[in-house]
Amino acid sequence: MSSLPTKQDILDWISENPTLTSKRDIAKAFGIKGAARIDLKRVLKELESEGHLEKRKKTYRDPDRLPPVSVLQVKAPDDNGDLYAQPLEWHGEGVEPVVLLIPRNTDPALGEGDRILARLQVVHEEDHNYEARLIRRIGNSPQKVVGIFRKGAEGGRIMPIDKGSDKEWTVAPDATGGAQEGELVEAEQASPRNTRMGLPKARIVMRLGDPTAPRAVSLIAIHQHGIPDDFPAEVVAEADRMKPAGLKGRTDLRELPLVTIDPSDARDHDDAVFAEPDEDPNNEGGFVIWVAIADVAYYVRPGSQLDHEARKRGNSSYFPDRVVPMLPDRLSGDLCSLHEGVPRACIVARIRIDADGNKLGQKFHRALMRSPASLTYQQVQAAMDGEPDDKTGPLLEPVIKPLYDAYAALKAARGRRQPLDLDLPERRIVLDEDGTVKSVDFTDRLDAHKLIEEFMVLANVAAADTLIAKDVPLLFRVHEEPPQDKLESLRDTAEVAGLTLPKGQVLKTAHLNKLLHDAAGKEDAELINIATLRSMTQAYYSPKNFGHFGLALQNYAHFTSPIRRYADLIVHRALITAHHWSDDGLSEMDVEKLEATGNQISDTERRSMLAERDTTDRYLAAYLSDRVGAEFTGRISGIAKFGVFVKLDETGADGLVPISTLGREFFHFDRDSGTLMGADSGRIIALGQRARVKLIEAAPVTGGIAFEMLEIEDDKIPAGGRPSRGKGRGKGGPPRKPGTSPRRKPAQAKRKDAKTKRKVTRQKRSKI
């Protein structure tokens, strides 16, 4: 603006934008620059003196000062990746000063809760009063524990629910937080964890309720892994003030029949698709594919409270009974969900492919769409299989069949590209209304699933290609090739199965697919599948493009799910910047902190995966808890020096057979071959062998499952724990029971190892 806003203009702006009320925000909103900022400062002071405004944050005018060398506690990184710290030696009466940490390249990495000694310098900045330089770290963040509280005469104890921990924590009488006997609680460390005198002390910070309640299962994982599940009030308020986007500045695609295709229990609809034959005479047999994605960037602006919270969460986390969303429901379940019959803002990729499925080019639009139908995978597949319903019937010829025709072309291109072909079924926990486990199913992979998957991959490639061509920074989805040590382990496994994985050439997914194809239909098929899966590296986000090995793609970025992944939101902002659509694209800070953002959201993704896995383990333990003593069949899925893991055929649940209970002999663990060998019998226990077990324990709170081994490869295992050393061994031991393996020398046992039949049960698909 050329002139200063009136006082009423400023008051109206602050009323409508309560999260953007600093002098810098107001100046930006009204286009005030240079010397005019002095006049703005004068007007704001007048409004303050008149009682219209109250300055809630003091800056350099605070009369109280922190000591030049001070103890600080590090806070969580903000949305820009900056680290601030709380001054622990602040005793002033005013508002606590804000301290920004200025790290050196040689400083150690600091995390939330770390206590440090730092040298402070007073500064006169808008958003902080001090800048701190690290002298040394003097303490780490308090360790958190989730467990069951047991009352005692002097406070009580916490029994951790982590199946990997048996260490109790003591709680002082004044640190129980009102927790009741048997209640699930979250606590933090109140004394050094490695104390030499007695048990470590804890302070209860949250009561979580009845640990046996069915819906406590996912709650345990959420708190155990530190996933934020409540939105701050200011974030919810900011989302609630949002209004639907209009047509201004957008392409009108409301008449294009873009349909959503999702699971029947989908909580949001962030993508819609449509395909039609390409009318270009030079592309005979080709298609135009439209992929529309909710325009989350319109609502979540850089630097806003919503943006800060979304970056901190990184992604949504999905559990059988709930979702912990990245965005408040006003956005994730409403304004950014492409509901049927409702105009919705979107960013659309219009992609042309030829008859062989090769991508010819793409163009992106910021648009307004209105989906004619929200469909499920099962609905769409049934329609194609000759059983349309009232909803899919009218859409079969104009919408659904062209989608499948375009998919057929993309499928042919996929076959030539040869992405890693690990099409293993996913386990699905089905709950009753009260939250108890009704069944454990393996979901079918329909062509409708694969169709959407191929369309999304195509759109992600189109986004990456466009941003590379326009030289705009972005976050790539990176999946590097397997390291050599894991490849050697895979080769060893393949050789034992009589198969080969070529050496001396650049590894391609086609080589791995040939191995999987050669194993198909044989006893070792599932063993080879899981060994291949375990050889893969973890995918991550980075501003540097190292390609996607698993998908056999050089340029790949996540574009299709900005409701539930912050990486996709960054890509959307990059597209906005690349096309000059508006001013809500990448901010300078987005670009500056791109690598830090990639690291942050890669970590939150791994956190969610671990929490989801732990939740599944606990639900499976709950499902099996009333079947203790029952016998099950399965396959050996893991071997360690402390025991054998068996995965059940029926549910896919994993349980441990402790080595101390494995028959009546000692077993030696061979780390190189990953096997156990009986000291007396020479019996070899190896990955993939068939097993019959008896369930002896299923603990829903920890997710722990324990078995007793009954048979391996139809060979009975002697009952009872192993004998003490010197008894029952060699010639002086008990006679071999019928059906057990004869004693063998180690060399004979190793030769038998190469002939052992193996096969591993179904595993969940890798997230690559």
C-alpha positions in Angstrom: 0.0 0.0 0.0 1.2 3.6 -0.7 -0.3 5.0 2.6 -0.5 3.9 6.1 -3.6 1.9 7.1 -6.1 3.4 9.5 -6.3 2.3 13.1 -9.5 0.5 12.3 -7.9 -1.3 9.4 -5.2 -2.6 11.8 -7.7 -3.6 14.4 -9.8 -5.5 11.8 -6.7 -7.3 10.5 -5.7 -8.4 14.0 -9.2 -9.6 14.7 -9.3 -11.6 11.5 -5.7 -12.9 11.8 -5.1 -13.5 15.5 -2.0 -15.7 14.8 -0.3 -13.0 12.6 -0.1 -10.0 14.9 3.6 -9.1 15.2 4.7 -5.8 13.7 6.4 -7.7 10.9 3.2 -9.6 10.1 1.1 -6.4 10.0 3.7 -4.6 7.9 3.7 -7.4 5.4 -0.1 -7.5 5.3 -0.3 -3.8 4.4 2.7 -3.6 2.2 4.6 -1.3 4.5 8.3 -1.1 3.8 11.4 1.0 4.7 10.9 4.2 6.7 7.1 3.7 6.7 7.7 1.0 9.4 8.5 3.8 11.9 5.1 5.4 11.3 3.5 1.9 11.7 5.3 1.5 15.1 4.0 4.9 16.2 0.4 3.9 15.3 0.7 0.6 17.2 2.0 2.4 20.3 -1.0 4.8 20.1 -3.4 1.9 19.9 -1.6 0.3 22.9 -1.8 3.5 24.9 -5.5 3.9 24.0 -6.2 0.4 25.4 -7.1 -1.2 22.1 -4.0 -3.4 22.0 -1.9 -5.1 24.7 1.7 -6.0 23.9 2.0 -9.5 25.3 5.6 -10.2 24.4 8.4 -8.0 25.7 11.6 -7.9 23.7 14.8 -6.1 24.4 13.1 -3.6 26.7 12.8 -6.2 29.4 14.5 -4.7 32.5 15.5 -8.1 33.8 18.4 -9.8 32.1 19.7 -13.4 32.0 23.3 -14.1 33.1 25.8 -14.1 30.2 26.5 -17.8 30.8 23.3 -19.6 31.5 21.6 -23.0 31.8 19.0 -23.7 29.1 16.6 -26.5 28.2 16.3 -27.1 24.4 12.8 -27.0 22.9 11.5 -28.9 19.9 12.5 -27.5 16.5 10.0 -25.0 15.1 8.5 -25.2 11.7 11.6 -23.6 10.2 13.9 -26.1 11.9 15.3 -23.5 14.3 16.1 -24.5 17.9 14.9 -22.3 20.8 15.6 -22.9 24.4 13.9 -22.2 27.7 16.1 -20.2 30.2 16.1 -22.2 33.4 17.7 -19.3 35.4 15.0 -16.7 34.6 13.6 -15.1 37.7 12.2 -11.9 36.3 8.6 -10.7 36.8 8.0 -10.1 33.1 7.4 -12.4 30.2 10.1 -15.1 29.9 12.7 -14.0 27.2 13.0 -16.0 24.0 16.4 -17.6 23.4 17.5 -18.7 19.9 20.3 -21.3 19.6 23.0 -20.5 17.0 24.8 -23.9 16.3 28.3 -24.2 15.0 29.2 -26.9 12.5 31.2 -28.7 15.2 28.4 -28.7 17.8 26.8 -32.1 18.7 23.2 -32.6 17.6 20.8 -31.3 20.2 17.3 -32.6 20.9 14.2 -31.6 22.8 14.7 -31.7 26.5 18.5 -31.5 26.4 20.0 -29.2 29.1 23.0 -27.1 28.0 25.4 -24.5 29.3 25.4 -21.6 26.8 26.9 -18.2 26.4 24.2 -15.6 25.7 24.2 -12.3 23.8 21.4 -9.8 24.0 19.9 -9.0 20.6 17.1 -6.7 19.4 15.2 -9.1 17.1 11.4 -9.3 16.5 11.1 -12.9 17.6 13.9 -13.4 20.1 15.8 -11.5 22.8 18.9 -13.6 23.2 21.2 -15.7 20.9 23.0 -18.6 22.5 26.2 -20.4 21.7 26.7 -23.9 23.1 29.5 -24.3 25.7 28.7 -27.9 26.7 25.7 -30.2 27.1 25.0 -31.0 30.7 21.9 -33.2 30.5 19.7 -35.1 28.1 16.0 -35.1 27.7 14.1 -37.0 30.4 13.4 -40.5 29.4 9.7 -41.3 28.9 8.0 -44.5 30.0 4.5 -45.9 29.5 3.4 -48.5 32.0 1.0 -49.9 34.6 1.0 -48.1 37.9 1.1 -50.2 41.1 0.4 -48.4 44.3 2.7 -48.9 47.3 3.1 -47.7 50.8 5.5 -45.0 49.7 4.1 -43.9 46.3 4.3 -46.8 43.9 6.0 -48.4 40.9 5.5 -48.4 37.2 5.7 -51.7 35.3 6.7 -50.8 31.7 4.5 -52.2 28.9 7.4 -52.4 26.5 8.0 -56.1 25.9 11.7 -55.3 25.5 12.0 -53.9 29.1 11.6 -55.5 32.5 13.0 -52.6 34.5 10.6 -51.1 37.0 10.4 -47.5 38.0 9.7 -46.1 41.4 7.3 -43.2 42.0 7.5 -40.9 45.0 4.2 -40.1 46.9 4.2 -36.5 45.6 4.9 -37.7 41.9 1.9 -40.0 41.3 -0.3 -37.4 39.7 -3.3 -39.0 41.4 -2.9 -42.3 39.5 -4.9 -45.3 40.7 -3.9 -48.9 41.1 -3.6 -50.7 37.8 -4.0 -47.6 35.7 -2.1 -47.0 32.5 0.2 -44.0 32.9 2.8 -42.0 31.1 5.8 -40.9 33.2 9.1 -39.2 32.7 12.5 -39.9 34.3 13.0 -38.1 37.6 16.5 -39.4 38.3 19.5 -40.6 36.2 18.5 -43.9 34.5 21.9 -45.5 35.2 21.7 -44.9 39.0 23.6 -47.4 41.0 21.4 -47.3 44.1 18.0 -48.9 43.6 15.5 -48.5 40.8 15.3 -45.3 38.7 12.7 -42.8 39.7 9.8 -41.5 37.6 7.2 -38.7 37.7 3.8 -39.4 36.3 2.8 -36.8 33.8 -0.4 -38.3 32.3 -3.1 -40.8 33.3 -4.2 -42.9 30.3 -7.0 -45.0 31.9 -7.7 -48.8 31.9 -4.9 -50.7 30.1 -7.3 -53.6 29.4 -9.8 -51.5 27.6 -9.9 -52.5 23.9 -9.3 -49.0 22.6 -6.3 -48.5 24.9 -4.1 -50.6 22.5 -3.4 -47.8 20.0 -3.3 -45.2 22.8 -0.4 -47.1 24.3 1.6 -47.0 21.1 0.7 -43.3 20.5 2.1 -42.3 23.9 5.0 -44.8 23.9 6.3 -43.4 20.6 5.6 -39.7 21.3 3.1 -39.1 18.5 1.2 -35.9 19.2 -2.5 -36.7 19.2 -4.1 -33.5 20.4 -4.1 -30.3 18.4 -3.2 -27.0 20.2 -6.2 -24.7 20.5 -4.7 -22.1 18.2 -4.2 -24.7 15.5 -7.8 -25.9 15.7 -9.0 -22.2 15.8 -7.0 -21.4 12.7 -8.5 -24.4 10.8 -12.0 -23.6 11.9 -11.7 -20.1 10.4 -11.0 -21.5 7.0 -13.6 -21.0 4.2 -13.9 -23.1 1.0 -11.8 -21.9 -1.9 -13.7 -20.3 -4.8 -13.2 -20.4 -8.6 -11.1 -17.3 -8.8 -7.7 -18.1 -10.3 -8.6 -21.7 -10.9 -9.4 -23.9 -13.9 -13.1 -25.0 -13.8 -13.1 -28.8 -13.9 -16.4 -29.3 -12.2 -17.9 -31.0 -15.2 -15.0 -33.5 -15.5 -16.1 -36.8 -13.9 -13.2 -37.2 -11.5 -14.1 -40.1 -9.2 -12.5 -41.1 -5.9 -11.7 -44.8 -5.3 -10.8 -45.7 -1.7 -11.2 -48.4 0.9 -14.6 -48.8 2.3 -13.5 -47.4 5.7 -11.6 -44.5 4.2 -11.6 -41.4 6.5 -10.7 -39.0 3.8 -10.6 -38.7 0.0 -7.5 -36.8 -1.2 -7.2 -38.1 -4.8 -9.6 -38.4 -7.7 -9.0 -39.9 -11.2 -10.4 -39.8 -14.8 -9.1 -41.2 -18.1 -10.1 -40.7 -21.7 -8.7 -41.6 -25.1 -6.3 -39.0 -26.4 -7.9 -37.2 -29.4 -4.5 -36.2 -30.8 -4.2 -38.1 -34.2 -0.5 -38.5 -33.6 -1.1 -40.5 -30.4 -3.4 -43.3 -31.7 -4.4 -45.6 -28.9 -3.0 -43.2 -26.2 -4.8 -41.8 -23.2 -5.1 -38.6 -21.3 -5.0 -39.3 -17.5 -6.3 -36.8 -15.0 -5.1 -37.1 -11.4 -6.7 -34.5 -9.0 -5.2 -34.0 -5.5 -6.7 -31.8 -2.8 -5.2 -28.4 -2.7 -4.0 -28.4 0.9 -1.5 -25.6 0.2 -4.3 -23.1 -0.2 -5.3 -23.7 3.4 -2.0 -24.5 5.1 0.3 -21.4 4.4 4.0 -21.3 5.2 4.7 -20.1 8.7 1.1 -20.5 9.9 0.2 -22.4 13.1 -1.2 -25.1 10.9 2.0 -25.4 9.0 4.1 -25.5 12.2 1.9 -28.4 13.6 1.8 -30.3 10.3 5.6 -30.2 9.9 6.0 -31.3 13.5 3.7 -34.3 12.9 5.2 -35.1 9.5 2.4 -37.4 8.5 -0.8 -39.0 9.7 -0.6 -42.3 11.7 -3.1 -45.0 11.1 -4.4 -47.6 13.6 -7.2 -50.1 13.4 -9.4 -48.0 15.7 -8.4 -44.5 15.0 -6.3 -42.1 12.9 -3.9 -39.5 14.3 -4.2 -37.0 11.5 -1.6 -34.5 10.3 -4.2 -31.8 10.0 -7.3 -31.0 12.0 -10.6 -32.5 10.9 -12.0 -29.3 9.5 -9.3 -29.7 6.8 -8.6 -33.5 6.6 -12.2 -34.6 6.8 -13.9 -31.6 5.2 -12.4 -28.8 3.1 -9.5 -30.9 1.8 -11.5 -34.1 1.3 -12.8 -34.5 -2.3 -16.4 -35.4 -1.2 -19.0 -36.4 -3.7 -21.0 -33.6 -5.2 -19.1 -30.8 -3.4 -16.9 -28.2 -5.1 -13.3 -28.7 -3.9 -10.0 -27.0 -4.6 -7.4 -29.2 -6.2 -4.2 -29.4 -8.1 -4.6 -31.5 -11.1 -2.0 -33.4 -13.3 -3.1 -33.8 -16.9 -0.8 -36.5 -18.2 -0.6 -37.9 -21.7 0.6 -41.5 -22.3 0.9 -43.5 -25.6 -0.6 -46.9 -26.3 2.4 -48.6 -24.7 2.0 -46.7 -21.4 5.0 -44.3 -21.9 4.5 -40.8 -20.5 4.6 -38.2 -23.3 4.2 -35.1 -21.2 2.1 -33.4 -18.4 0.5 -30.2 -17.5 -0.6 -29.1 -14.0 -3.6 -26.9 -13.2 -4.9 -25.3 -10.1 -8.5 -26.1 -10.4 -12.0 -26.5 -8.9 -13.6 -29.9 -9.2 -16.8 -31.7 -8.1 -16.6 -35.5 -7.9 -19.7 -37.2 -9.2 -19.1 -40.3 -7.0 -17.1 -41.6 -4.1 -16.4 -45.3 -4.9 -14.8 -48.2 -3.1 -12.2 -50.6 -4.6 -14.7 -53.4 -4.2 -17.5 -51.5 -6.0 -15.3 -50.6 -8.9 -13.9 -54.1 -9.3 -17.4 -55.7 -9.1 -18.6 -53.3 -11.8 -15.7 -54.4 -14.1 -16.4 -58.1 -13.2 -20.0 -57.7 -14.5 -21.8 -56.8 -11.3 -22.3 -53.0 -11.3 -24.6 -51.5 -8.6 -26.8 -48.4 -8.8 -23.9 -46.1 -8.4 -21.3 -47.7 -10.7 -23.8 -48.8 -13.4 -24.1 -45.3 -15.0 -20.4 -44.8 -14.7 -19.2 -48.1 -16.1 -18.9 -47.1 -19.8 -17.9 -43.4 -19.5 -15.6 -43.6 -16.5 -14.7 -47.0 -15.1 -13.8 -48.9 -18.4 -11.6 -46.1 -19.7 -9.7 -46.1 -16.4 -9.0 -49.8 -16.8 -8.0 -49.4 -20.4 -5.5 -46.7 -19.4 -4.3 -49.0 -16.6 -3.6 -51.8 -19.1 -1.2 -49.5 -20.9 0.5 -48.4 -17.7 0.7 -52.1 -16.6 2.6 -52.9 -19.8 5.0 -50.0 -19.2 5.5 -51.3 -15.6 6.4 -54.7 -17.0 9.1 -53.2 -19.1 10.4 -51.0 -16.3 10.5 -53.9 -13.8 10.0 -52.4 -10.4 10.5 -54.7 -7.5 7.7 -57.2 -7.6 7.0 -58.0 -3.9 3.2 -58.3 -4.1 2.6 -59.8 -0.6 -0.7 -59.6 1.1 -1.3 -57.1 3.9 -2.7 -58.1 7.3 -5.9 -56.3 8.4 -7.2 -56.2 12.0 -11.0 -56.1 12.0 -12.6 -54.7 15.2 -16.0 -55.0 16.8 -18.0 -51.9 17.7 -16.5 -52.0 21.3 -13.0 -52.2 19.9 -12.2 -55.9 20.5 -10.6 -57.9 17.7 -13.3 -59.6 15.6 -10.9 -61.2 13.1 -7.5 -61.0 11.4 -7.7 -61.0 7.6 -5.4 -60.8 4.7 -6.6 -58.2 2.3 -7.1 -59.1 -1.4 -5.1 -57.1 -4.0 -7.7 -56.2 -6.6 -6.9 -54.7 -10.0 -8.8 -51.6 -8.7 -6.0 -51.3 -6.1 -3.3 -51.7 -8.6 -5.0 -49.2 -11.0 -5.0 -46.4 -8.4 -1.4 -47.3 -7.4 -0.2 -47.0 -11.0 -2.0 -43.7 -11.5 -0.5 -42.3 -8.3 3.0 -43.4 -9.3 2.5 -41.7 -12.7 1.4 -38.4 -11.1 4.4 -38.5 -8.6 6.8 -38.9 -11.5 5.0 -36.1 -13.5 5.4 -33.8 -10.5 9.1 -34.6 -10.1 9.8 -34.2 -13.8 8.0 -30.8 -13.9 9.9 -29.4 -11.0 13.2 -30.6 -12.2 12.5 -29.0 -15.6 11.5 -25.7 -14.0 14.5 -25.8 -11.6 12.4 -25.5 -8.5 13.6 -27.0 -5.2 11.6 -30.0 -3.9 11.7 -33.1 -1.7 12.4 -36.3 -3.5 11.3 -39.7 -2.3 14.6 -41.6 -2.2 15.1 -45.3 -2.1 18.7 -46.3 -2.5 19.9 -49.7 -3.7 20.7 -52.4 -1.2 24.1 -52.3 0.5 26.6 -55.0 -0.5 26.5 -56.9 2.8 22.8 -57.4 2.5 23.1 -58.5 -1.1 25.7 -61.1 -0.1 23.4 -62.4 2.6 20.6 -62.6 0.0 22.9 -64.4 -2.4 23.8 -66.9 0.4 20.1 -67.5 1.0 19.4 -68.0 -2.7 22.3 -70.5 -3.1 21.0 -72.6 -0.2 17.7 -72.7 -2.1 19.5 -73.8 -5.3 19.0 -70.3 -6.9 21.4 -67.6 -8.0 21.6 -63.8 -7.9 24.2 -62.5 -10.4 27.4 -60.9 -9.3 29.8 -58.6 -11.0 27.2 -56.2 -12.6 25.2 -53.2 -11.6 22.2 -54.5 -9.6 18.8 -53.8 -11.1 15.3 -54.7 -9.9 15.0 -57.0 -12.9 17.7 -59.2 -11.4 15.8 -59.5 -8.1 12.5 -60.1 -10.0 14.1 -63.0 -11.8 15.2 -64.5 -8.5 11.6 -64.1 -7.2 10.2 -65.5 -10.4 12.5 -68.5 -10.3 11.5 -69.2 -6.7 7.7 -68.9 -7.5 5.9 -72.2 -6.9 8.8 -73.8 -5.0 9.1 -74.6 -1.3 11.5 -71.7 -0.9 9.3 -69.0 -2.6 8.3 -67.2 0.6 11.8 -67.5 2.1 13.2 -65.8 -1.0 10.5 -63.1 -0.9 11.2 -62.2 2.7 15.0 -62.4 2.3 14.7 -59.9 -0.7 12.5 -57.7 1.4 15.0 -57.6 4.3 17.8 -56.7 1.9 16.1 -53.4 1.0 17.1 -50.0 2.5 14.6 -47.7 4.2 13.2 -45.0 1.9 13.5 -41.4 3.0 12.9 -37.8 1.9 15.7 -35.6 0.6 16.2 -32.4 -1.6 18.9 -34.4 -3.4 17.8 -36.9 -6.1 19.3 -40.3 -5.7 16.5 -42.1 -7.5 14.0 -44.7 -6.3 15.5 -48.2 -6.6 12.4 -50.2 -5.7 10.2 -48.5 -8.3 13.0 -48.4 -10.9 12.5 -44.7 -11.3 15.1 -41.9 -11.5 12.8 -39.0 -10.7 10.2 -39.6 -8.0 8.5 -37.3 -5.5 5.4 -37.7 -3.3 2.6 -35.4 -4.6 -0.6 -37.4 -4.1 -1.3 -37.2 -0.4 -0.8 -33.7 1.1 -3.6 -34.4 3.6 -1.5 -37.0 5.4 2.1 -36.3 4.3 4.0 -33.1 4.8 6.4 -34.0 1.9 3.5 -33.8 -0.5 2.6 -30.4 0.8 6.1 -29.2 0.0 5.8 -30.5 -3.5 2.5 -28.8 -3.9 4.0 -25.5 -2.8 6.9 -26.1 -5.3 4.3 -26.5 -8.1 2.6 -23.3 -7.1 5.9 -21.5 -7.2 6.9 -23.1 -10.5 3.6 -22.0 -12.2 3.4 -18.6 -10.5 -0.2 -19.3 -9.5 -0.2 -17.4 -6.3 1.9 -16.2 -3.3 1.3 -19.4 -1.2 4.1 -21.4 -2.8 7.5 -22.2 -1.3 8.7 -19.6 1.2 12.3 -18.7 1.5 12.4 -20.5 4.8 10.9 -23.6 3.2 13.8 -23.7 0.7 16.4 -22.9 3.3 15.2 -25.7 5.6 14.5 -28.2 3.0 17.1 -30.7 4.1 16.2 -30.4 7.7 12.5 -30.9 6.8 13.4 -34.0 4.9 15.2 -35.4 7.9 12.4 -34.5 10.2 9.6 -36.1 8.3 11.7 -39.2 7.5 12.0 -39.6 11.3 8.3 -39.1 11.9 7.4 -41.6 9.2 9.6 -44.2 10.9 8.0 -43.3 14.2 4.5 -44.0 12.8 5.6 -47.3 11.3 6.9 -48.5 14.6 3.8 -47.4 16.5 1.5 -49.0 13.9 3.5 -52.3 14.1 3.5 -52.3 17.9 -0.3 -51.7 17.8 -0.8 -54.7 15.5 1.3 -56.9 17.8 -0.8 -55.9 20.8 -4.1 -56.5 19.0 -2.9 -59.9 17.8 -1.9 -60.8 21.4 -5.3 -59.7 22.6 -7.0 -61.8 19.9 -5.0 -64.9 20.9 -5.1 -64.4 24.7 -8.1 -66.7 25.2 -6.5 -69.5 23.2 -3.6 -70.2 25.4 -2.8 -73.9 25.2 -4.0 -74.2 21.6 -1.8 -75.6 18.9 -1.0 -73.7 15.7 1.0 -74.2 12.5 3.4 -71.7 11.1 6.9 -71.1 9.8 10.2 -70.0 11.4 10.5 -66.3 10.6 13.5 -65.4 12.7 16.4 -66.9 14.6 18.5 -65.4 17.3 20.8 -66.7 20.0 18.0 -66.4 22.6 15.4 -68.3 20.6 13.3 -68.9 17.5 10.5 -66.7 16.2 7.5 -68.4 14.6 4.9 -66.7 12.4 1.5 -68.3 12.5 -0.3 -69.3 9.3 -3.7 -68.3 10.6 -3.1 -64.7 11.7 0.5 -63.9 10.8 1.2 -63.3 14.5 4.9 -63.6 15.5 5.9 -65.3 18.8 9.0 -66.4 20.5 10.1 -69.9 21.4 12.8 -69.2 24.1 16.0 -71.2 23.5 15.9 -72.4 27.1 12.7 -74.3 26.3 13.7 -75.7 22.9 13.9 -79.4 23.5 16.3 -81.2 25.8 19.6 -80.2 24.4 21.8 -77.1 24.0 21.7 -75.2 20.7 24.6 -73.2 19.2 23.8 -70.1 17.3 25.7 -69.7 14.0 25.5 -66.0 13.2 26.9 -66.4 9.6 24.3 -68.9 8.5 21.5 -67.6 10.8 20.8 -71.1 12.2 20.7 -73.0 15.4 22.4 -76.4 15.7 21.7 -79.0 18.4 24.8 -80.0 20.4 23.6 -83.6 20.7 21.4 -84.3 17.8 23.0 -82.0 15.2 19.5 -80.8 14.4 19.6 -77.7 12.3 16.9 -75.0 12.9 16.7 -72.6 10.0 14.6 -69.8 8.6 11.5 -70.8 6.8 11.1 -74.3 8.2 7.5 -75.6 9.0 6.7 -75.6 12.7 3.9 -76.7 15.0 3.7 -74.8 18.2 1.6 -74.5 21.4 0.6 -71.0 22.6 1.8 -70.6 26.2 1.5 -66.8 26.6 -0.2 -63.9 25.0 0.1 -60.5 26.8 -2.1 -57.8 25.2 -0.5 -55.0 27.2 3.0 -55.6 25.9 2.1 -57.5 22.7 4.3 -60.4 23.7 3.5 -63.9 22.4 5.4 -67.0 23.5 5.2 -70.5 22.1 6.4 -74.0 23.0 7.9 -75.8 20.0 6.2 -79.1 19.2 7.4 -80.0 15.7 9.8 -78.8 13.1 9.4 -80.1 9.6 7.1 -82.8 11.0 9.9 -83.9 13.3 8.8 -83.9 17.0 10.7 -81.9 19.5 11.2 -83.5 22.9 9.1 -81.8 25.6 10.6 -79.9 28.5 13.4 -77.5 29.1 17.0 -78.4 28.3 19.0 -80.3 30.9 21.8 -78.9 33.0 25.3 -79.1 31.6 26.8 -82.6 31.9 23.5 -84.4 32.0 21.6 -85.9 29.1 24.4 -85.3 26.7 26.5 -87.5 24.5 26.5 -91.2 25.2 25.3 -90.7 28.7 22.2 -88.9 27.6 18.7 -90.4 27.3 17.9 -92.6 24.3 16.6 -90.8 21.2 12.8 -90.8 21.0 11.1 -92.1 17.9 10.7 -89.3 15.3 13.6 -87.2 16.5 16.7 -86.5 14.4 19.7 -88.8 15.0 22.8 -87.3 16.5 25.2 -86.0 13.9 28.6 -84.5 13.8 28.6 -80.8 13.0 30.0 -81.3 9.5 27.1 -83.7 8.7 24.6 -81.2 10.2 26.0 -78.5 8.0 25.6 -80.6 4.9 22.1 -81.3 5.8 21.5 -77.6 6.3 22.0 -77.0 2.6 19.2 -79.4 1.8 16.7 -78.3 4.5 13.3 -77.3 3.0 12.4 -73.8 3.8 9.5 -71.5 3.3 8.4 -68.3 5.1 4.9 -67.3 5.8 3.3 -64.1 4.5 4.8 -60.8 5.4 3.4 -57.3 5.2 4.5 -55.4 2.1 7.5 -53.1 2.4 6.7 -49.4 2.5 8.9 -48.1 -0.3 
